[in-house]
């Protein structure tokens, strides 16, 4: 059972998401809360996934996200937003969010997204996905010419590409015909070499370093898309 906490300042949004997810046999919404009560609820209930509004009047969503990431065993966090060009989205990904979802996304895509991030995947709604990645690259640029790029093995590069496409460790293991423990070792090495703390940061760092340029694959979903699309 996937335990979910929904954090939003609007009761209508919270209950709407709860009703959608309550129809799923493997998902249990264990708490609905505003920003002020989020950390207490998450600490007490230990959810696998959190749906977190990025803009709230009582406590800013980015502040809540950073506090969640400081927990000993933080859940996967998907940011909720109304705007597909929200300036906070890039900051949220850099702070450790597992992705983001527009509040007007088709309801049938919500449950697959929750399952995806809870299993370690990256979920980016299609409309703002490429905008955020492009914005990150515009802000930070690619590595200057002559600056050494992180040195990855051939297998690590393959795993990085699949990771950047949003695949979970289990899916990567299936694609690469390796064990789950081996994939976890590769992911850990990739995070260390890219100086990233999570998979989203690794994907952004790989974009900036040019590690994903001209890499051709027909495996996995298109990068920057919601797994339900």
Beta strands, then each sheet from edge to edge (+ up, - down):
strand 1: 2-7
strand 2: 27-33
strand 3: 49-53
strand 4: 76-81
strand 5: 99-102
strand 6: 123-124
sheet 1: 2+ 1+ 3+ 4+ 5+ 6+
end
